[in-house]
Amino acid sequence: MAAPHIFNRPASLLNRGLSVEKGVYVGSIIREINRGLKLPRRVRIFDTTLRDGEQTPGVSLSPEQKLMIARQLDKLRVDTIEAGMPVVSDG
């Protein structure tokens, strides 16, 4: 049986709090946005990949690997990169 035509449009799914790709409920944020929630004009990203990655057992990034990751984060326009503490890192 085909889905009702109202569910064939992505906007209809989003207005009901459903994921377009999976058709699952994603929470009340859609209702809040529709009620006029004021979202910030800019989201600032604070990334801890380099710090947290070094705290994973058995993981030690080389300086070259850290630089490669930092450059990729820069390409993604990450605002702040927390690189870790030299005392903790072997690299």
C-alpha positions in Angstrom: 0.0 0.0 0.0 1.4 3.4 -1.0 2.1 6.1 1.6 -0.5 8.9 1.8 0.5 11.7 -0.6 1.0 14.1 2.3 4.0 12.1 3.4 5.6 12.2 0.0 7.0 15.7 0.4 10.1 16.3 2.6 8.6 19.4 4.1 5.6 17.5 5.3 7.9 15.0 7.1 10.0 17.7 8.6 6.9 19.6 9.9 5.9 16.4 11.7 9.3 15.9 13.3 10.3 13.0 11.1 13.6 12.4 9.4 13.3 12.6 5.6 15.8 9.7 5.1 14.6 7.3 7.7 11.1 8.4 8.6 11.8 8.4 12.3 10.8 10.9 15.0 13.6 13.4 15.8 12.0 15.2 18.7 10.3 18.5 19.4 12.8 20.8 18.0 10.9 21.1 14.7 7.8 22.3 16.7 9.9 24.8 18.6 11.4 26.2 15.3 7.9 26.5 13.8 6.8 28.4 16.9 9.5 31.0 16.3 12.6 29.8 18.2 15.4 32.2 17.6 18.4 30.4 16.4 21.9 32.0 16.4 23.1 33.4 13.1 26.4 31.6 13.6 27.3 28.4 15.4 30.9 28.2 16.7 32.6 24.9 16.6 35.1 23.9 19.4 36.8 20.7 18.4 38.6 18.3 20.8 39.6 15.6 18.3 43.4 16.1 18.8 43.1 16.2 22.6 40.6 13.4 23.0 42.2 11.2 20.4 45.4 11.2 22.4 43.6 10.1 25.5 42.4 6.9 23.8 44.3 3.8 25.0 46.9 2.7 22.5 46.6 5.9 20.3 49.6 8.2 19.8 49.4 10.5 16.9 52.6 11.6 15.2 53.3 15.3 14.7 52.6 14.8 11.0 49.2 13.2 11.7 48.3 16.0 14.1 49.1 18.6 11.5 47.1 16.8 8.9 44.1 16.6 11.2 44.5 20.3 12.2 44.6 21.3 8.5 41.5 19.4 7.7 39.7 21.0 10.7 40.8 24.4 9.4 39.4 23.5 5.9 36.1 22.8 7.7 36.4 26.3 9.3 36.4 24.9 12.8 36.6 28.0 15.1 38.7 26.5 17.9 40.9 23.4 18.0 41.9 22.0 21.4 45.2 20.3 20.5 46.0 18.7 23.9 48.8 18.9 26.4 52.4 18.1 25.6 52.9 16.3 28.9 50.2 13.7 27.9 51.2 13.2 24.2 54.2 11.3 23.0 53.9 12.9 19.5 
